[in-house]
Amino acid sequence: MQENEYNGITGSDIFDKLTAKPVKKKQRYWINIVLFFASFITAAMGGVYWLGRDPYDISNFHLGLTYASLIILFLSFHEFGHYFAAKYHKIDVTLPYYIPVPLPDLINPFGTMGAVIKIKEHIKTRKALFDIGIAGPIAGFVIASASLIYGFLTLPGVEYIYAIHPEYIVNGMPPVSGLTFANTLLYSFLKSVLPVPHDAFIPPMNEIYHYPFLCAGWFGLFVTSLNLMPIGQLDGGHIVYALFRNKHKYITRFFFGLLIIMSVIGILNYAEVLNYPELGSPMWIIWVILLFFVIKIDHPPFYDPAPLGFGRKMLGIFAFIMFICSFTPAPIKDF
């Protein structure tokens, strides 16, 4: 039987092209490896900077290794939580891309902007969406909590902070101004219930960045709270959409409105029109812009009527608890 031809291409060729599975692009793992080591280096520089030493002096590099290891460990657990959940549901996904940030004294003292993975195909079921969304925050939350617990249980004496700030010996310690991390429910709870060493000095919130385990643990809670915001395609957005489907819009718009309010309060505080430093921060302006123009507020819709089940609904409640324990309206203040 003679095949029909069109510009030299047979009908069977056209059928084969239309029905063939798309060829998967081979992932270039060297990019992931380079970004991993670059992020470790910049995080170590951040750790040196937090200790009040010169981050550009290579002889100080070893001082930032503990902090860098904790930060990379947290980011890895978070992203591989997503990764293995996606693999469980047979969804194609990349390895994590770590995001290094150099110049800790000028750009970002944490040394990193986190890490991301890319899901290379559409998620088609509520269970898969929920599992992928919640696996990362849970894994990261465990590491952040463990870092804080170990940090409190091994707090050094006051001589540690004196070595970093010898001026405190003469002037008293510490001043109430300067860069200050906000307290969170979990941080406050652990500080109050854990049996710290009897001769330990419990640092105030404007000094905890000198303590690698406390600083990395606080950073982990901060990143977890950002990811669990119930908006768009953030982890919290995936969880809320999987739980409530189209009704997620009410939750999303309510929380996005809160972000706008916290942004306005932060701006008015900065302009000294208001004095409510615990209720807002100018940093939320960046998130409002990113969420509205880049990430988008609403989650992309898809139809899957299958119920999540009791276990996943309980995990959804746990995600809400993690968010409440980690979130604060004014994460970082400098006054």
C-alpha positions as a printed NumPy array, in Angstrom:
array([[  0.   ,   0.   ,   0.   ],
       [  1.449,   3.322,  -1.043],
       [  1.771,   5.961,   1.677],
       [  0.603,   9.529,   1.154],
       [  3.455,  12.014,   1.033],
       [  3.611,  15.696,   1.898],
       [  6.844,  17.579,   1.195],
       [  8.787,  14.358,   1.426],
       [  7.263,  13.308,   4.795],
       [  5.083,  10.218,   4.751],
       [  1.778,   9.972,   6.586],
       [  3.202,   7.353,   8.917],
       [  6.076,   9.717,   9.766],
       [  3.582,  12.407,  10.759],
       [  1.647,   9.931,  12.904],
       [  4.844,   8.806,  14.611],
       [  5.817,  12.394,  15.397],
       [  2.399,  13.229,  16.827],
       [  2.205,  10.165,  19.015],
       [  5.83 ,   9.978,  20.126],
       [  6.599,  10.811,  23.737],
       [  8.544,  14.047,  24.207],
       [ 12.271,  13.513,  24.607],
       [ 13.378,  14.476,  28.103],
       [ 16.267,  16.872,  28.253],
       [ 19.183,  15.47 ,  30.174],
       [ 19.75 ,  17.421,  33.361],
       [ 23.126,  19.089,  33.595],
       [ 24.124,  18.016,  37.095],
       [ 27.314,  20.067,  37.039],
       [ 25.18 ,  23.192,  37.454],
       [ 23.642,  21.812,  40.655],
       [ 27.079,  20.821,  41.947],
       [ 28.664,  24.195,  41.206],
       [ 25.762,  26.083,  42.813],
       [ 25.901,  23.784,  45.852],
       [ 29.574,  24.486,  46.534],
       [ 29.206,  28.185,  45.689],
       [ 26.347,  28.444,  48.187],
       [ 28.372,  26.628,  50.828],
       [ 31.227,  29.092,  50.331],
       [ 29.014,  32.186,  50.46 ],
       [ 27.15 ,  30.782,  53.481],
       [ 30.491,  30.194,  55.223],
       [ 31.407,  33.803,  54.469],
       [ 28.09 ,  34.803,  56.029],
       [ 28.922,  32.741,  59.103],
       [ 32.26 ,  34.537,  59.434],
       [ 30.512,  37.882,  59.045],
       [ 27.976,  37.025,  61.773],
       [ 30.905,  36.38 ,  64.118],
       [ 32.202,  39.886,  63.552],
       [ 35.249,  38.795,  61.56 ],
       [ 36.43 ,  39.67 ,  58.057],
       [ 34.58 ,  37.35 ,  55.622],
       [ 37.105,  38.067,  52.858],
       [ 40.094,  36.849,  54.87 ],
       [ 40.627,  33.218,  53.873],
       [ 42.2  ,  32.467,  57.245],
       [ 38.769,  33.087,  58.825],
       [ 36.944,  30.698,  56.501],
       [ 36.92 ,  27.816,  58.991],
       [ 34.977,  29.975,  61.45 ],
       [ 31.934,  29.885,  59.188],
       [ 31.874,  26.141,  58.505],
       [ 29.414,  25.225,  61.262],
       [ 26.942,  27.903,  60.216],
       [ 27.298,  27.034,  56.508],
       [ 26.794,  23.319,  57.175],
       [ 23.6  ,  24.01 ,  59.13 ],
       [ 22.198,  26.358,  56.492],
       [ 22.926,  23.945,  53.629],
       [ 21.543,  21.046,  55.682],
       [ 18.282,  22.904,  56.251],
       [ 17.932,  23.902,  52.592],
       [ 18.767,  20.369,  51.434],
       [ 16.199,  18.73 ,  53.711],
       [ 13.546,  21.212,  52.582],
       [ 14.18 ,  20.781,  48.865],
       [ 14.74 ,  17.024,  48.965],
       [ 11.465,  16.752,  50.867],
       [  9.806,  18.147,  47.741],
       [ 12.046,  16.039,  45.501],
       [ 11.278,  12.662,  47.065],
       [  7.556,  13.452,  47.346],
       [  7.535,  14.201,  43.611],
       [  9.439,  11.002,  42.865],
       [  6.954,   9.039,  45.009],
       [  4.16 ,  10.298,  42.758],
       [  6.263,   9.593,  39.632],
       [  6.543,  13.257,  38.705],
       [  9.662,  14.394,  36.863],
       [ 11.629,  16.901,  38.922],
       [ 15.131,  18.37 ,  38.975],
       [ 17.666,  18.23 ,  41.75 ],
       [ 17.879,  21.389,  43.908],
       [ 19.437,  24.548,  42.533],
       [ 21.096,  26.385,  45.42 ],
       [ 21.26 ,  30.176,  45.222],
       [ 24.528,  31.678,  46.484],
       [ 24.739,  35.315,  47.533],
       [ 28.239,  36.809,  47.906],
       [ 29.285,  40.01 ,  49.694],
       [ 27.643,  39.33 ,  53.089],
       [ 28.479,  42.814,  54.365],
       [ 26.743,  44.492,  51.414],
       [ 23.993,  42.249,  50.042],
       [ 22.821,  39.395,  52.265],
       [ 24.6  ,  38.324,  55.473],
       [ 22.877,  34.918,  55.413],
       [ 24.989,  34.026,  52.369],
       [ 22.163,  32.47 ,  50.359],
       [ 18.723,  33.128,  48.938],
       [ 17.688,  29.524,  49.494],
       [ 17.267,  26.776,  46.928],
       [ 14.664,  25.692,  44.382],
       [ 13.703,  22.626,  42.416],
       [ 11.878,  22.624,  39.096],
       [  8.894,  20.345,  38.561],
       [  9.066,  19.453,  34.879],
       [  5.484,  18.303,  34.351],
       [  1.989,  19.186,  35.498],
       [  0.77 ,  17.899,  38.858],
       [ -2.595,  16.301,  38.159],
       [ -3.85 ,  14.999,  41.515],
       [ -4.707,  16.69 ,  44.798],
       [ -2.771,  14.088,  46.77 ],
       [  0.401,  14.677,  44.775],
       [  0.028,  18.451,  45.055],
       [ -0.502,  18.237,  48.803],
       [  2.352,  15.797,  49.409],
       [  4.856,  17.776,  47.356],
       [  3.788,  21.047,  48.968],
       [  4.013,  19.88 ,  52.57 ],
       [  7.011,  17.532,  52.459],
       [  9.575,  20.33 ,  52.129],
       [  8.345,  22.496,  55.019],
       [  8.062,  19.511,  57.361],
       [ 11.591,  18.29 ,  56.59 ],
       [ 13.061,  21.782,  56.928],
       [ 11.084,  22.502,  60.096],
       [ 12.552,  19.413,  61.757],
       [ 16.115,  20.526,  60.979],
       [ 15.471,  24.129,  62.087],
       [ 13.923,  22.947,  65.358],
       [ 16.776,  20.518,  65.992],
       [ 19.31 ,  23.287,  65.364],
       [ 17.595,  25.54 ,  67.901],
       [ 17.303,  22.762,  70.482],
       [ 20.986,  21.877,  70.207],
       [ 21.917,  25.552,  70.257],
       [ 20.079,  26.173,  73.531],
       [ 21.366,  22.98 ,  75.152],
       [ 24.986,  23.913,  74.381],
       [ 24.922,  27.66 ,  74.998],
       [ 28.335,  28.927,  76.119],
       [ 28.954,  31.323,  78.98 ],
       [ 29.149,  35.08 ,  78.776],
       [ 32.84 ,  34.933,  77.831],
       [ 31.779,  33.861,  74.314],
       [ 29.995,  37.131,  73.586],
       [ 32.774,  39.082,  75.328],
       [ 35.255,  37.626,  72.836],
       [ 33.144,  38.998,  69.973],
       [ 32.215,  42.28 ,  71.674],
       [ 34.975,  43.132,  74.171],
       [ 33.448,  46.596,  74.528],
       [ 30.576,  45.007,  76.462],
       [ 32.948,  44.32 ,  79.34 ],
       [ 33.322,  48.058,  79.923],
       [ 30.074,  49.495,  78.563],
       [ 27.662,  46.836,  79.768],
       [ 25.761,  44.504,  77.549],
       [ 24.213,  44.498,  75.24 ],
       [ 22.707,  47.66 ,  73.694],
       [ 19.036,  47.359,  72.839],
       [ 19.53 ,  48.82 ,  69.364],
       [ 21.001,  47.359,  66.192],
       [ 20.102,  44.468,  63.949],
       [ 17.437,  42.442,  65.744],
       [ 15.753,  39.171,  64.793],
       [ 12.123,  38.94 ,  65.823],
       [ 11.071,  36.37 ,  68.358],
       [  8.739,  33.597,  67.227],
       [  6.423,  31.337,  69.185],
       [  8.63 ,  28.289,  68.737],
       [ 11.877,  30.13 ,  69.5  ],
       [ 10.362,  31.66 ,  72.637],
       [  8.91 ,  28.311,  73.734],
       [ 12.2  ,  26.429,  73.325],
       [ 14.115,  29.157,  75.138],
       [ 11.764,  28.945,  78.106],
       [ 11.516,  25.152,  78.496],
       [ 14.918,  23.762,  77.535],
       [ 17.444,  23.133,  80.32 ],
       [ 20.306,  25.371,  79.215],
       [ 23.675,  24.958,  80.994],
       [ 23.656,  26.638,  84.411],
       [ 26.489,  29.002,  83.469],
       [ 25.142,  29.807,  79.991],
       [ 24.372,  33.284,  78.736],
       [ 21.07 ,  33.423,  76.847],
       [ 21.572,  36.077,  74.168],
       [ 18.912,  38.683,  73.387],
       [ 17.421,  38.775,  69.9  ],
       [ 19.93 ,  41.382,  68.707],
       [ 22.816,  39.012,  69.47 ],
       [ 21.639,  35.536,  68.426],
       [ 23.268,  35.782,  64.988],
       [ 26.637,  35.333,  66.723],
       [ 25.535,  31.809,  67.711],
       [ 25.597,  29.528,  64.611],
       [ 23.015,  26.988,  65.791],
       [ 20.568,  29.655,  66.965],
       [ 21.11 ,  31.779,  63.863],
       [ 20.684,  28.869,  61.437],
       [ 17.643,  27.605,  63.353],
       [ 16.032,  31.034,  63.287],
       [ 16.795,  31.33 ,  59.564],
       [ 15.169,  27.949,  58.996],
       [ 11.978,  29.009,  60.758],
       [ 11.954,  32.262,  58.797],
       [ 12.287,  30.481,  55.441],
       [  9.676,  27.917,  56.479],
       [  7.188,  30.662,  57.312],
       [  7.777,  32.359,  53.95 ],
       [  7.192,  29.111,  52.077],
       [  4.065,  28.28 ,  54.076],
       [  2.279,  31.501,  53.174],
       [ -1.054,  30.294,  51.741],
       [ -0.652,  32.172,  48.486],
       [ -0.214,  31.19 ,  44.831],
       [  2.367,  28.512,  44.096],
       [  4.215,  28.805,  47.373],
       [  4.202,  25.604,  49.411],
       [  1.389,  26.986,  51.531],
       [ -0.536,  27.818,  48.377],
       [ -0.239,  24.214,  47.171],
       [ -1.425,  22.917,  50.538],
       [ -4.397,  25.267,  50.768],
       [ -5.484,  24.565,  47.178],
       [ -5.267,  20.814,  47.738],
       [ -7.329,  21.133,  50.916],
       [ -9.975,  23.618,  49.808],
       [ -9.8  ,  23.737,  45.995],
       [-11.59 ,  26.854,  44.656],
       [-12.357,  28.077,  48.174],
       [ -8.62 ,  28.657,  48.588],
       [ -9.159,  32.107,  47.019],
       [-10.789,  33.429,  50.207],
       [ -7.79 ,  32.378,  52.304],
       [ -5.309,  33.641,  49.724],
       [ -6.9  ,  37.08 ,  49.388],
       [ -7.277,  37.46 ,  53.154],
       [ -3.605,  36.748,  53.784],
       [ -2.462,  38.854,  50.828],
       [ -4.445,  41.717,  52.337],
       [ -2.623,  41.166,  55.646],
       [  0.704,  41.386,  53.815],
       [ -0.322,  44.735,  52.351],
       [ -1.355,  45.996,  55.794],
       [  1.953,  44.834,  57.324],
       [  3.801,  46.58 ,  54.495],
       [  1.966,  49.857,  55.085],
       [  2.569,  49.67 ,  58.841],
       [  6.244,  48.992,  58.165],
       [  6.541,  52.006,  55.869],
       [  4.763,  54.286,  58.346],
       [  6.998,  52.995,  61.136],
       [ 10.06 ,  53.738,  59.028],
       [  8.743,  57.253,  58.325],
       [  8.107,  57.644,  62.083],
       [  4.416,  58.283,  61.476],
       [  3.553,  55.186,  63.515],
       [  5.389,  53.356,  66.263],
       [  4.302,  49.73 ,  66.003],
       [  7.585,  47.971,  65.154],
       [  6.201,  44.528,  66.025],
       [  3.301,  44.718,  63.552],
       [  4.916,  45.313,  60.202],
       [  8.033,  45.648,  58.09 ],
       [  8.934,  47.394,  54.813],
       [ 10.383,  44.068,  53.615],
       [  6.847,  42.814,  52.921],
       [  6.618,  45.28 ,  50.025],
       [  9.004,  43.062,  48.078],
       [  6.838,  40.031,  48.773],
       [  3.655,  41.85 ,  47.776],
       [  5.236,  42.769,  44.438],
       [  6.629,  39.271,  43.827],
       [  3.381,  37.565,  44.751],
       [  1.214,  39.85 ,  42.645],
       [  3.352,  40.093,  39.502],
       [  5.552,  36.978,  39.479],
       [  4.277,  34.145,  41.688],
       [  0.631,  35.24 ,  41.283],
       [ -1.949,  35.232,  44.044],
       [ -4.274,  32.434,  42.939],
       [ -3.203,  28.852,  42.441],
       [ -3.54 ,  27.466,  38.895],
       [ -6.736,  25.38 ,  38.83 ],
       [ -7.088,  21.72 ,  37.957],
       [ -9.892,  19.256,  38.539],
       [ -9.508,  16.244,  40.811],
       [-12.496,  15.391,  43.037],
       [-10.673,  12.634,  44.941],
       [-10.644,  13.321,  48.703],
       [ -7.372,  13.78 ,  50.558],
       [ -8.218,  11.547,  53.487],
       [ -8.011,  12.045,  57.234],
       [ -4.228,  11.687,  57.504],
       [ -3.46 ,  14.41 ,  54.981],
       [ -6.024,  16.714,  56.568],
       [ -4.261,  16.292,  59.915],
       [ -0.974,  17.131,  58.213],
       [ -2.68 ,  20.222,  56.818],
       [ -3.464,  21.293,  60.385],
       [  0.164,  20.631,  61.311],
       [  1.26 ,  22.865,  58.411],
       [ -0.868,  25.654,  59.883],
       [  0.732,  25.083,  63.302],
       [  4.216,  25.227,  61.747],
       [  3.332,  28.509,  60.075],
       [  1.979,  30.085,  63.266],
       [  5.016,  28.917,  65.262],
       [  7.476,  30.296,  62.67 ],
       [  5.861,  33.48 ,  61.371],
       [  6.332,  36.987,  62.683],
       [  5.015,  40.281,  61.201],
       [  8.41 ,  41.999,  61.588],
       [ 11.154,  39.391,  61.047],
       [ 14.233,  41.634,  61.037],
       [ 14.582,  45.106,  62.463],
       [ 17.538,  47.479,  62.463],
       [ 17.176,  50.468,  64.743]])
